[in-house]
Amino acid sequence: MAVELSRLVSSGDTSNKRSVCEPVCIGKPGFEKEQNLGGQDTDTGQREGGHWPDGGQNAGGQGFHGGFYVRLAVTNLRKNGKAYLPYLLTCIITVLMFYVLSAIAKNDGLNELRGVESMRSVMRAVLAVVGIFATIFLLYTNNILIKQRKKELGLYHVLGLDKGNLARMLLWESVITTVASLVAGILGGILLGKLLFLILLKLMRFSVPLAFSIEMEAVKESVLVFGAIFLVSFLRNVWQIGRTNPVDLLHGSQEGEREPKTKILPTIIGVAALAVGYYIAQATDDPLSAVINIFVAVVLVIIATYTLFMAGSIAFLKFLKRRKNYYYQTRHFTNVSGMLYRMKQNAVGMANICIMSCAVLSLISVTLSLYLGAEDMLRTRYPRECLANVYQVGTERVEKENQIVEEETDRAGVRIENRVSAHLGTFTTLWDGERMSFVDEDAATIALDQLYGIYVIPLEDYNRMEKKDVSLKNGEALFYMPDKTFGKDTFWIGETEVRVKEELHSLAAEELSTSAVTKVIWLVVDGVETVEELVGQYSAIGRDGFFYMDGFDIEGGEEARAKAWQSINARMQEEMGDAAVFWREERRESYYMSNGGYLFIGMFAGALFLVGMILIIYYKQISEGHDDRERFQIMKKVGMSQKEIRATIRSQVLMVFFLPLATAVLHIAFAFHIFSTVLRAFGLSNTMLEVSCTAGTIGVFAAFYVAVFFLMSREYYRIVR
């Protein structure tokens, strides 16, 4: 056996330039013991009878016992620790996060929460995203690892291991990494799960402690999901080795160095997809439309990111290469040519970093805005501290409600302020700018930007609230559209033409509106009978679309205010039946529970994408360092100074490293409008808060990104030198 070559292979050093076809110390005298591939001493360095000393045969590599492959796998993982340790740590962290999220979603203590099914649905959706991301990401990094090891595997093949032996070796490597990842990840999830659980409770301001326990269903789910991922990784490795001949394996790490071709069509597709995605993000103003359009815009921008990094960057670099005055300068020549030859293998990694950066920035900024904007959302949903809805409206019931409110507030020693009350009819219509039409069963096919919430109040309540004495005839109405001007004398409700006597620019009854999802039109009509008629004709919920709303603030001590609300609520439920009383303070707990849960999930998923991004950056820097080492040595031999080489390295590293970050920030800037529109569907309309959260998230992320850059670039420079 070749002693020197065996030593190189077992140590994992494949950088020796000697051809494997040269004779290397075969049968070198003076060695009574040599190291075999498994790293064990044998009695001789000579093959006897065509058999390996440990009982295996060199012909086709048959006959190795199982312990040989285990020792070989352990040796390989240890000697390739610099490449495998980050991968193994990422696998452990991914398993840990998957288990923790699955365990929380399955915890019975969540049943104490309001809206638990909604939160569990979100958690299940995020869990599915984590599983899909883990599959794509771990397969991607595994592909990088196997590519870096192709020369090593080719040397093993030359030394006598056939593809079946290599498959067994890779199997044991996969078994070791799988078991280590699952055991460490699940144990880490069990240990850290309590801390993460407490963080969730703190964010949700949940006063009742949830029981923490080891969820065996989550353990089972984690084992099945990641066991399947590692199995697919192993099968993919075997497939790659099986379809590649030994010569290609020896040179596999140098694949992708040919100059890539210019691809005009993908570049055009990328530019078009980016333009359409940005246009959708900027042109969407309706919250309901935004909830749907945001997915379309995201898909288009993802497609654009990959195509422009993979094809557009090459087209741009070739454009620079054709500019002779620019290209044939020392610094530009080396930068453009170096980037051009490396872009094919860099493009996917850069696009992945960009997409993951966008995911981190958007998830954290949006969920942080929701959490910090809980108070704004509460005031949008409940403009008054206390809101009473009385159904089955009649004069006696309205008077009874007023009596209960006044008696119980007096009894509690608090006073009523900022009171707004009115009979209110609500229904949803399609509005084309002139006509309201009924929303029928085919509403799923409508344009969401035509969907309007209609609020109708009788003239009597309008005059009382506004302290006016306006009169209306049958067929006339006062028209109010917030933030817009109608500017017409008539409009249609179905087939009925209505004359606009006056277009209003403000309305006290607007304080009763709790809708933040649809656009709104307010109408003031001649009487209660007209309101009931419109509701009966257009409301999808029939009679329940007509009710009496009484909104007011309660001034006094916290305990007295709580006592007043509880008394009002209890009496109205007992004496009036069909009524509902909402108190903002009572709903605050629910808002912080849901928004705190969303923030936890957003930060959780953001952390996962962040881990993936760091690992991609690490492997990209390491692989580029090995690829660039020979190139820059050649540059030095042909006359470039060390200073010029260093400037070229710095320029290329900065471009490759910070281009994904700059692109991600650009995507987030264009996406801000549609994100803000979606947040309006949740009741958040505080633009300054959203800007602050987004800018703060970008600032913290950029600082972290720069820190990662300095750590990774130092390793890159070390390899190149």
Buried (B, 14 or more C-beta within 10 A) or exposed (E): BBBEBBBBBBEBEBEBEEEBEEEBBEEEEEEEEBBBBBBEEBEEBEBEEEEBBBEBBBEEBEBBEEEBBBBBBBBBBEBBEEBBEBBBBBBBBBBBBBBBBBBBBBBEBBEEBEEBEEBBEBBBEBBEBBBEBBBEBBBBBBBBBBBBBBBBBBBBBBBBBBBBBBBBBBBBBBBBBBEBBBEBBBBBBBEBBEEBBEBBBEBBBBEEEBEBBEBEEBBEBBBEBBBEBBEBBBEBBBEBBEEBEBEEBBEBBEEBEEEBEBBEEBBBBBBBBBEBBBEBBBEBEBBBBBBEBBEBBBEBBBBBBBBBBBBBBBBBBBEBBEEEEEBEEEEBBBBBBBBBBBBBBBBBBBBBBBBBBBBBBBBBBBBBBBBBBBBBBBBBBBBBBBBBBBBBBEEEBBEBBBEBBEEBBEEBEBEBEEBBBBBBBBBBBBBEEEBBBBBEEEEEEEEBBBBBBBBBBBBBBBBEBBEEEEEBEEBBBBBBBBEEEBEEEEBEBEEEEBEBBEBBEEBBBBBBBBBBBBBBBBBBBBBBEBBBBBBBEBBEEEEBBBBBBBBBBBBBEEEBBBBBBBBBBEBBEEEBEBBEBBBBBBBBBBBBBBBBBBBBBBBBBBBBBBBBBBBBBBBBBBBBBBBBBEBBEEBEEEEBEEEBBBBBBEBBBEBBBBBBBEBBBBBBEBBBBBBBBBBBBBBBBBEEBBBBBBEEBBEEBBEBBEEBBEEBBEBBBEBBE
